[in-house]
């Protein structure tokens, strides 16, 4: 006997709405249908374990097949199966929803409504109509004395339902592929989709005679069952061409939300051009997305691995993730777990932690800059390295330099270099004074320095080439100049004329006779603003990127060169001043092109004079 009827929705056609608002990618249909088949199979296994199903379970697997000539895709399972009445209840009523309200809610993209609907069998099933113009269900319930049922629908609200002679338990969903979806009749395309979404489903998925999934991925196991080799092998499966990870965190929590997963710390060195979207998000071992920005804190997007939570629905959307309370808790939990793991590594093996610092430093600094709670934990294990290669925590370094590097205002001045080679003469000048110099040369350090100055009391950072060494850390004592005020004025004019560059601000200073005759520096504030702008400061930082570079040219009044420039005739003094200035440019790596050629020629002339 055949029954005909209408699917209980009060609208002309629900399917365009499903396509438009629920599923942005048509390939999702296969994930939904296979997930339903797996769900039906798992439920039968549970009933067997509870003693409510006493029959033979037999081989439980889900089979996917394609017939290009017949233009069909079939998903078969040996799970619970359905009677005709259950088909009417679960399929025709669109997952128990009051259909009119459902349609209206989706038109408004109501994320709360999505949360209530998703996971119900009917809705996932209807994704089939994104690629099929006709869908059939052949099903037989596991219950005794039930007949097989055959349901068919052409994508309108009309359906037909009749008995069928199906004898084996389970469900076959047959999709008659629409003319605009030929790509899904290609076996290679289906294999790609199955591998992407179903690679770790807990029931075996068979396609073209092969199992395409691992039913027990390692994140679903207890950490005590696993070895380091298991973790590294799984990492290589996820990222075949990557270097081995530094270490990993196994997530496993069941309250106040469910979450399992493994997060790996990859080797990224000091690059910010890392590849994101390397964390895969699953729900009950079904792949959802690798765009996990709202689940994982921004700074941990650098990590690799998997996160699996049944609290996140399959049709996850950005608006859902941003609004969902469970997701926010997961985000907070992951941040805490990562901070705890790093703190544990630091405490248990500081030497090993220091050896890994060039790789993990970027994570830690990025986290401190973007998350105050992470900063509070990380401030105890973030490391600073000086030019001698020695590592310090923040508190250790403050204690190390505060006696010698306090200025006359009781500020502790932290000196740093962004390039020990290029800034070598400035680093050496600081070391000769007994000062220490940090190496802060990563792309994040300009922002990191600013944060530390805000957080630490009476601490300021200055790059070694930001001023002459006496002015970097100003003390009460001052060096006396051997020149009169008139001579200083004349010397300044001579150098200004010889340099002839408005970007070079010439000043005469009383430095040590052992210091260089001319020192070129970049004011700390302006250079730092430009550095931050280049590193992505954005917003108000843009104005600094467009300003011309300005330099301070400090002429050493106490160096013999100053006396010689003052005591020679105009032409000779101009040549000497220019030579001393070019030497300072050379020390900064700023002497290039025509100026460099002229310097080399002038030097040769001086040698033969």
C-alpha positions as CSV (number, residue, x, y, z in Angstrom):
1,X,0.0,0.0,0.0
2,X,1.3,3.4,-0.9
3,X,0.8,6.6,1.1
4,X,1.1,10.1,-0.3
5,X,1.2,13.2,1.7
6,X,2.9,16.6,2.4
7,X,5.9,17.2,4.5
8,X,4.6,19.2,7.5
9,X,5.8,22.7,6.7
10,X,3.7,25.7,5.9
11,X,5.7,27.2,3.2
12,X,6.0,26.5,-0.5
13,X,9.5,25.2,-0.4
14,X,11.9,24.8,2.5
15,X,14.9,23.6,0.5
16,X,16.1,27.0,-0.9
17,X,16.0,28.3,2.7
18,X,18.1,25.3,3.9
19,X,20.6,26.0,1.1
20,X,20.8,29.7,1.7
21,X,20.9,30.0,5.4
22,X,22.1,26.7,6.8
23,X,24.8,25.3,4.5
24,X,27.2,27.5,2.6
25,X,29.0,24.5,1.0
26,X,27.2,21.9,-0.9
27,X,29.7,19.2,-0.2
28,X,28.4,19.2,3.4
29,X,25.6,16.8,2.3
30,X,27.9,13.8,2.5
31,X,29.1,14.7,5.9
32,X,25.5,15.0,7.2
33,X,24.3,11.8,5.6
34,X,27.3,9.7,6.7
35,X,27.1,11.3,10.2
36,X,23.4,10.2,10.4
37,X,24.3,6.7,9.4
38,X,27.1,6.6,12.0
39,X,24.7,7.9,14.6
40,X,22.1,5.2,13.8
41,X,24.8,2.6,14.1
42,X,26.2,3.8,17.4
43,X,22.7,3.9,18.9
44,X,22.1,0.3,17.9
45,X,25.5,-0.7,19.5
46,X,24.4,1.1,22.7
47,X,21.1,-0.8,22.7
48,X,23.0,-4.0,22.3
49,X,25.2,-3.2,25.3
50,X,22.2,-2.3,27.4
51,X,20.5,-5.6,26.5
52,X,17.6,-3.9,24.7
53,X,18.7,-5.3,21.4
54,X,19.3,-9.0,21.6
55,X,19.9,-9.8,17.9
56,X,23.2,-10.2,16.1
57,X,25.0,-6.9,15.5
58,X,27.1,-8.4,12.8
59,X,29.6,-6.2,10.8
60,X,28.7,-2.6,11.6
61,X,30.0,-0.2,8.9
62,X,28.7,2.5,6.7
63,X,29.1,2.1,3.0
64,X,29.1,4.9,0.5
65,X,28.9,4.1,-3.2
66,X,28.4,6.0,-6.5
67,X,26.9,4.8,-9.8
68,X,27.9,7.3,-12.4
69,X,25.7,5.8,-15.1
70,X,22.6,5.7,-12.9
71,X,23.5,9.1,-11.5
72,X,23.1,7.9,-7.9
73,X,25.0,8.1,-4.6
74,X,24.0,5.6,-1.9
75,X,24.8,5.8,1.8
76,X,24.0,2.5,3.5
77,X,24.1,1.5,7.2
78,X,23.1,-1.4,9.4
79,X,22.0,0.7,12.3
80,X,18.6,1.2,14.0
81,X,16.6,1.5,10.8
82,X,13.1,3.1,10.7
83,X,9.6,2.0,10.4
84,X,7.2,3.9,8.1
85,X,5.8,5.7,11.2
86,X,9.3,6.8,12.3
87,X,10.1,8.1,8.8
88,X,7.0,10.2,8.9
89,X,8.0,11.4,12.4
90,X,11.7,12.1,11.9
91,X,11.8,13.0,8.2
92,X,8.5,14.6,7.3
93,X,8.1,16.7,10.4
94,X,11.6,18.3,9.9
95,X,13.0,17.2,13.2
96,X,9.9,18.0,15.4
97,X,10.1,21.7,14.7
98,X,7.1,23.8,14.2
99,X,8.0,24.4,10.6
100,X,6.6,27.9,10.1
101,X,8.5,29.2,13.1
102,X,11.6,27.3,11.9
103,X,11.6,29.0,8.5
104,X,11.1,32.4,10.1
105,X,13.9,31.9,12.5
106,X,16.3,30.9,9.8
107,X,15.3,33.8,7.6
108,X,16.5,36.0,10.5
109,X,19.6,33.9,11.0
110,X,18.7,33.3,14.6
111,X,21.7,31.5,16.1
112,X,19.8,30.3,19.1
113,X,17.2,28.6,16.9
114,X,20.0,26.9,15.0
115,X,21.4,25.6,18.2
116,X,18.0,24.0,19.1
117,X,17.6,22.5,15.7
118,X,21.0,21.1,14.8
119,X,21.7,17.5,15.6
120,X,18.1,16.5,14.9
121,X,18.2,13.8,12.1
122,X,15.7,15.5,9.8
123,X,17.5,18.7,9.2
124,X,20.9,17.1,8.3
125,X,19.0,14.7,6.0
126,X,17.5,17.5,4.0
127,X,21.0,18.7,3.0
128,X,20.7,15.9,0.4
129,X,18.5,18.2,-1.7
130,X,21.4,20.5,-2.3
131,X,22.8,18.0,-4.8
132,X,19.9,15.7,-5.6
133,X,16.6,16.4,-7.4
134,X,15.1,13.2,-6.0
135,X,15.9,11.3,-2.8
136,X,14.9,7.8,-1.7
137,X,15.0,6.1,1.7
138,X,14.9,2.3,2.0
139,X,14.8,1.4,5.7
140,X,13.9,-1.5,8.0
141,X,13.8,-1.1,11.8
142,X,15.8,-3.3,14.1
143,X,12.5,-4.1,15.9
144,X,10.9,-7.4,15.4
145,X,7.8,-7.8,13.2
146,X,8.3,-4.5,11.3
147,X,8.1,-4.0,7.5
148,X,10.6,-2.3,5.4
149,X,9.6,1.2,4.3
150,X,10.4,3.1,1.0
151,X,10.2,6.9,1.1
152,X,10.7,9.2,-1.9
153,X,10.6,13.0,-2.5
154,X,11.5,15.2,-5.4
155,X,12.5,18.2,-3.4
156,X,9.0,19.7,-3.3
157,X,6.8,19.4,-0.2
158,X,5.2,16.2,-1.6
159,X,6.4,12.7,-0.6
160,X,5.4,9.1,-1.1
161,X,5.8,6.3,1.4
162,X,5.2,2.6,0.8
163,X,6.2,-0.8,2.2
164,X,9.1,-2.5,0.6
165,X,10.6,-6.0,0.7
166,X,13.9,-4.9,2.3
167,X,14.9,-7.7,4.6
168,X,18.1,-6.5,6.3
169,X,18.2,-4.1,9.2
170,X,19.3,-0.5,8.5
171,X,18.9,2.4,6.1
172,X,19.9,3.1,2.5
173,X,19.7,6.7,1.4
174,X,19.8,7.0,-2.4
175,X,20.4,10.4,-4.0
176,X,19.5,10.9,-7.6
177,X,22.1,13.6,-8.5
178,X,20.8,16.8,-10.1
179,X,22.2,18.0,-13.4
180,X,24.0,20.9,-11.8
181,X,25.9,18.7,-9.4
182,X,27.8,16.3,-11.8
183,X,31.0,16.9,-9.8
184,X,29.6,14.6,-7.0
185,X,29.4,11.7,-9.4
186,X,33.1,11.5,-9.6
187,X,34.6,9.0,-7.2
188,X,37.7,11.1,-6.6
189,X,35.6,14.0,-5.5
190,X,33.6,11.9,-3.0
191,X,36.8,10.3,-1.7
192,X,38.2,13.8,-1.0
193,X,35.0,14.8,0.9
194,X,34.9,11.6,2.9
195,X,38.6,12.0,3.8
196,X,38.1,15.6,4.8
197,X,35.0,15.2,7.0
198,X,34.9,11.5,8.0
199,X,38.5,10.6,8.5
200,X,38.1,9.9,12.2
201,X,34.4,8.8,12.5
202,X,34.0,6.1,15.2
203,X,32.2,3.7,12.8
204,X,34.1,2.3,9.8
205,X,33.3,4.1,6.6
206,X,33.8,2.0,3.4
207,X,34.1,3.6,0.0
208,X,35.1,1.6,-3.1
209,X,35.9,-1.4,-1.0
210,X,38.3,0.5,1.4
211,X,38.0,1.8,4.9
212,X,38.7,5.6,4.7
213,X,38.7,6.4,8.4
214,X,40.4,5.6,11.7
215,X,37.7,4.8,14.2
216,X,39.8,5.5,17.3
217,X,41.9,8.7,16.8
218,X,44.4,9.3,19.6
219,X,42.6,12.3,21.0
220,X,39.7,10.0,21.9
221,X,42.0,7.9,24.1
222,X,43.4,8.6,27.5
223,X,46.8,10.2,27.7
224,X,48.0,7.2,29.9
225,X,47.4,4.9,26.9
226,X,49.7,6.9,24.6
227,X,53.4,7.2,24.0
228,X,55.4,10.1,22.7
229,X,55.7,8.1,19.5
230,X,51.9,8.0,19.1
231,X,51.6,11.7,19.4
232,X,54.4,12.5,16.9
233,X,53.1,9.8,14.5
234,X,49.6,11.4,14.6
235,X,51.2,14.8,14.0
236,X,52.9,13.5,10.8
237,X,49.5,12.1,9.6
238,X,47.9,15.5,10.1
239,X,50.8,17.5,8.6
240,X,52.9,15.1,6.5
241,X,55.6,17.7,5.4
242,X,56.1,19.4,8.7
243,X,59.1,19.2,11.1
244,X,58.3,17.3,14.3
245,X,56.5,19.4,17.0
246,X,58.2,20.8,20.0
247,X,55.6,19.4,22.4
248,X,51.9,19.0,22.8
249,X,48.9,19.3,25.2
250,X,46.3,16.6,25.4
251,X,42.9,18.2,26.3
252,X,40.4,16.1,28.1
253,X,37.5,17.7,30.1
254,X,33.9,16.7,30.6
255,X,32.7,19.5,32.9
256,X,31.4,22.2,32.6
257,X,31.6,21.3,28.9
258,X,32.9,18.3,26.8
259,X,36.2,18.7,25.1
260,X,38.9,16.5,23.9
261,X,41.8,17.2,21.6
262,X,45.5,17.6,21.1
263,X,47.3,20.9,20.5
264,X,50.8,20.8,19.1
265,X,53.4,23.5,19.3
266,X,55.1,23.6,15.9
267,X,58.5,25.2,15.1
268,X,57.8,28.6,13.8
269,X,60.9,30.6,14.8
270,X,60.4,34.3,14.6
271,X,58.2,34.5,11.5
272,X,54.7,36.0,11.7
273,X,54.0,34.7,8.2
274,X,53.0,31.4,9.7
275,X,50.2,29.4,8.2
276,X,47.0,29.7,10.2
277,X,44.0,27.4,10.1
278,X,46.0,24.4,11.2
279,X,43.7,23.5,14.0
280,X,40.9,21.2,13.0
281,X,37.5,21.4,14.8
282,X,35.5,18.3,15.2
283,X,32.2,17.4,16.8
284,X,32.0,13.7,17.9
285,X,34.9,13.0,15.5
286,X,33.1,14.6,12.6
287,X,35.2,17.3,10.9
288,X,33.5,20.7,11.0
289,X,36.0,23.4,10.0
290,X,39.6,24.5,10.2
291,X,38.6,28.1,10.8
292,X,38.6,28.1,14.6
293,X,39.3,31.8,15.3
294,X,36.5,32.1,17.8
295,X,37.1,28.7,19.5
296,X,40.8,29.1,20.0
297,X,42.3,32.4,21.2
298,X,43.9,34.5,18.5
299,X,47.4,34.0,19.7
300,X,47.0,30.2,19.7
301,X,46.1,30.2,16.1
302,X,49.8,29.5,15.7
303,X,49.2,26.0,17.1
304,X,48.4,22.9,15.2
305,X,46.2,19.9,16.1
306,X,42.6,19.0,16.7
307,X,39.7,20.0,19.1
308,X,36.6,17.9,19.4
309,X,33.5,19.0,21.3
310,X,30.0,17.7,21.0
311,X,28.9,21.1,22.4
312,X,29.7,22.7,19.0
313,X,27.0,22.0,16.4
314,X,27.9,20.6,12.9
315,X,26.6,23.6,11.0
316,X,28.8,25.9,13.0
317,X,28.8,29.5,11.8
318,X,30.9,32.5,12.8
319,X,27.9,34.2,14.4
320,X,27.2,31.1,16.4
321,X,30.7,30.8,17.6
322,X,30.9,34.4,18.6
323,X,27.7,34.2,20.7
324,X,27.8,30.8,22.2
325,X,28.6,30.6,25.9
326,X,30.1,27.1,25.7
327,X,32.6,28.3,23.0
328,X,33.7,31.1,25.3
329,X,34.3,28.7,28.1
330,X,36.3,26.5,25.7
331,X,38.4,29.5,24.6
332,X,39.2,30.3,28.3
333,X,40.0,26.7,29.1
334,X,42.4,26.3,26.2
335,X,44.2,29.5,27.2
336,X,44.6,28.2,30.8
337,X,45.8,24.8,29.7
338,X,48.4,26.2,27.4
339,X,49.7,28.6,30.1
340,X,49.8,25.8,32.6
341,X,51.7,23.5,30.2
342,X,54.3,26.2,29.5
343,X,54.7,27.0,33.2
344,X,55.2,23.3,33.9
345,X,57.8,22.9,31.2
346,X,59.6,26.0,32.6
347,X,59.6,24.6,36.2
348,X,60.5,21.0,35.4
349,X,63.3,21.7,32.8
350,X,64.4,25.3,32.6
351,X,67.4,24.4,30.4
352,X,65.2,22.6,27.9
353,X,62.7,25.5,28.0
354,X,65.5,27.9,27.2
355,X,66.6,25.7,24.3
356,X,63.1,25.9,22.9
357,X,62.7,29.6,23.5
358,X,63.5,30.7,19.9
359,X,60.5,28.6,18.8
360,X,58.0,29.2,21.7
361,X,58.9,32.8,22.4
362,X,56.6,34.1,19.7
363,X,53.6,32.2,21.2
364,X,54.3,33.6,24.6
365,X,54.8,37.2,23.6
366,X,51.8,37.1,21.2
367,X,49.7,35.7,24.1
368,X,50.8,38.3,26.6
369,X,50.0,41.1,24.1
370,X,46.6,39.8,23.3
371,X,45.3,38.3,26.6
372,X,45.6,39.9,30.0
373,X,44.9,36.6,31.8
374,X,47.6,34.9,29.8
375,X,50.0,37.8,30.6
376,X,49.5,37.3,34.3
377,X,50.5,33.6,34.1
378,X,53.3,34.1,31.5
379,X,55.1,37.0,33.2
380,X,56.7,34.4,35.5
381,X,58.1,32.3,32.6
382,X,58.6,34.7,29.7
383,X,62.4,34.9,29.0
384,X,64.7,37.8,28.0
385,X,68.1,37.0,26.5
386,X,71.1,39.3,26.6
387,X,73.8,39.7,23.9
388,X,76.0,37.2,25.8
389,X,73.2,34.5,25.4
390,X,72.2,34.4,29.0
391,X,68.4,34.0,29.8
392,X,66.5,35.9,32.5
393,X,62.9,36.1,33.6
394,X,61.4,39.6,34.0
395,X,62.0,39.7,37.8
396,X,65.5,38.2,37.4
397,X,66.5,40.8,34.9
398,X,65.2,43.8,36.9
399,X,67.2,42.6,39.8
400,X,70.3,42.0,37.6
401,X,70.4,45.6,36.2
402,X,68.7,47.8,38.7
403,X,71.9,48.7,40.7
404,X,73.9,49.8,37.7
405,X,71.3,50.9,35.2
406,X,69.2,53.4,37.3
407,X,69.2,56.9,36.0
408,X,69.1,60.1,38.0
409,X,65.2,59.8,38.1
410,X,65.4,56.4,39.7
411,X,64.1,54.8,36.5
412,X,65.7,51.4,35.6
413,X,66.8,51.7,32.0
414,X,66.8,48.5,30.0
415,X,69.1,48.7,27.0
416,X,68.4,46.5,24.0
417,X,69.5,45.8,20.5
418,X,67.4,44.7,17.5
419,X,70.5,43.7,15.5
420,X,73.7,43.0,17.4
421,X,75.8,43.0,14.2
422,X,74.6,46.3,12.7
423,X,74.5,48.0,16.1
424,X,77.7,46.4,17.4
425,X,79.6,49.7,18.1
426,X,76.7,50.9,20.3
427,X,76.4,47.5,22.1
428,X,80.1,47.6,22.7
429,X,80.0,51.2,24.1
430,X,77.3,50.1,26.6
431,X,79.2,47.0,27.6
432,X,82.4,49.0,28.1
433,X,80.4,51.1,30.6
434,X,79.5,48.0,32.5
435,X,75.9,48.0,31.2
436,X,74.0,44.9,30.0
437,X,72.2,44.8,26.6
438,X,69.2,42.6,25.8
439,X,68.6,41.1,22.3
440,X,65.0,42.0,21.3
441,X,65.0,41.3,17.6
442,X,61.7,39.6,16.8
443,X,58.8,41.1,14.8
444,X,56.7,41.4,18.0
445,X,59.3,43.0,20.2
446,X,58.4,46.6,19.5
447,X,54.9,45.9,20.8
448,X,56.2,43.7,23.6
449,X,58.5,46.5,24.9
450,X,55.6,48.9,25.0
451,X,53.6,46.5,27.1
452,X,56.4,45.8,29.6
453,X,56.8,49.6,30.1
454,X,53.1,49.8,30.9
455,X,53.2,46.8,33.3
456,X,56.5,47.2,35.1
457,X,57.0,50.0,37.6
458,X,59.7,52.6,36.9
459,X,61.2,50.7,34.0
460,X,62.0,52.1,30.6
461,X,63.5,50.5,27.5
462,X,66.0,52.2,25.2
463,X,67.6,50.9,22.1
464,X,71.4,51.2,22.3
465,X,71.6,53.4,19.2
466,X,68.9,55.8,20.4
467,X,71.3,58.2,21.9
468,X,74.9,58.6,23.1
469,X,75.7,56.2,25.9
470,X,75.8,59.0,28.5
471,X,72.3,60.2,27.6
472,X,70.8,56.7,27.4
473,X,71.2,56.3,31.1
474,X,71.6,59.8,32.5
475,X,73.5,60.1,35.8
476,X,74.0,63.2,38.0
477,X,77.6,63.5,37.1
478,X,78.3,65.3,33.7
479,X,81.4,65.2,31.5
480,X,83.0,68.6,31.0
481,X,83.7,69.9,27.5
482,X,87.2,71.0,26.6
483,X,85.8,73.5,24.1
484,X,84.5,77.0,24.7
485,X,80.9,77.9,23.9
486,X,82.1,79.8,20.8
487,X,84.2,76.8,19.6
488,X,81.2,74.5,20.1
489,X,79.0,76.8,18.0
490,X,81.6,77.0,15.3
491,X,82.0,73.2,15.3
492,X,78.3,72.7,14.9
493,X,78.2,75.1,12.0
494,X,81.1,73.4,10.3
495,X,79.5,69.9,10.5
496,X,76.1,71.2,9.5
497,X,77.6,72.7,6.3
498,X,79.7,69.6,5.5
499,X,76.7,67.3,6.0
500,X,74.2,69.5,4.2
501,X,71.2,67.3,5.1
502,X,68.1,68.8,6.9
503,X,67.3,65.3,8.3
504,X,70.5,65.3,10.2
505,X,70.2,67.3,13.5
506,X,73.8,68.3,14.5
507,X,74.6,68.8,18.2
508,X,78.0,69.1,19.9
509,X,78.3,67.0,23.1
510,X,80.9,66.5,25.8
511,X,81.5,62.8,25.5
512,X,84.5,60.7,26.6
513,X,87.6,61.1,24.5
514,X,87.4,57.3,24.0
515,X,84.0,57.5,22.3
516,X,83.7,57.9,18.5
517,X,84.3,61.4,17.1
518,X,80.8,61.4,15.6
519,X,77.8,59.3,16.6
520,X,74.5,59.0,14.7
521,X,71.4,58.0,16.6
522,X,67.7,57.7,15.9
523,X,65.4,59.2,18.7
524,X,63.9,56.3,20.6
525,X,60.3,57.6,20.4
526,X,60.2,58.2,16.7
527,X,62.1,55.0,15.8
528,X,59.8,52.9,18.0
529,X,56.7,54.4,16.5
530,X,57.9,53.6,13.0
531,X,58.9,50.1,14.0
532,X,55.5,49.4,15.5
533,X,53.8,50.8,12.4
534,X,55.9,48.4,10.2
535,X,55.0,45.5,12.5
536,X,51.3,46.2,12.1
537,X,50.5,48.9,14.7
538,X,47.7,50.1,12.3
539,X,45.4,53.0,13.1
540,X,47.2,56.1,14.4
541,X,50.6,54.4,13.8
542,X,50.2,55.1,10.0
543,X,51.2,58.7,10.4
544,X,54.7,57.7,11.7
545,X,55.3,55.4,8.7
546,X,55.0,58.4,6.3
547,X,57.3,60.7,8.2
548,X,60.9,61.1,6.9
549,X,63.7,59.5,9.0
550,X,65.3,62.0,11.3
551,X,68.7,61.4,13.0
552,X,70.7,63.1,15.7
553,X,74.4,63.7,14.8
554,X,76.4,64.0,18.1
555,X,79.8,65.5,17.5
556,X,82.2,64.6,20.4
557,X,83.7,67.9,21.6
558,X,86.4,66.0,23.6
559,X,87.7,63.9,20.7
560,X,90.9,65.0,19.0
561,X,89.1,65.1,15.6
562,X,87.0,68.1,16.9
563,X,90.2,70.1,17.7
564,X,91.6,69.2,14.3
565,X,88.5,70.3,12.4
566,X,88.5,73.6,14.3
567,X,92.2,74.3,13.6
568,X,92.4,73.7,9.8
569,X,91.3,76.0,7.0
570,X,87.7,75.9,5.7
571,X,88.3,73.4,2.8
572,X,90.2,70.9,4.9
573,X,87.9,71.2,7.8
574,X,84.9,70.5,5.6
575,X,86.6,67.3,4.3
576,X,87.5,66.2,7.8
577,X,84.0,66.8,9.1
578,X,82.5,65.0,6.1
579,X,84.9,62.0,6.7
580,X,84.1,61.8,10.4
581,X,80.3,61.9,9.5
582,X,80.7,59.3,6.8
583,X,82.5,57.0,9.3
584,X,79.5,57.4,11.6
585,X,77.1,56.6,8.8
586,X,79.2,53.5,8.0
587,X,78.9,52.3,11.6
588,X,75.1,52.5,11.3
589,X,75.0,50.8,7.9
590,X,73.7,54.0,6.4
591,X,76.5,54.8,3.9
592,X,75.4,53.8,0.4
593,X,75.4,54.6,-3.2
594,X,77.1,57.8,-4.4
595,X,78.0,58.8,-0.8
596,X,79.8,55.5,-0.3
597,X,81.8,56.0,-3.5
598,X,82.8,59.5,-2.6
599,X,83.9,58.2,0.9
600,X,86.1,55.5,-0.6
601,X,87.8,58.0,-3.0
602,X,88.2,60.6,-0.2
603,X,89.8,57.9,2.1
604,X,92.2,57.0,-0.7
605,X,93.2,60.6,-1.1
606,X,93.8,61.0,2.6
607,X,96.0,58.0,2.6
608,X,98.2,59.4,-0.2
609,X,98.2,63.0,1.1
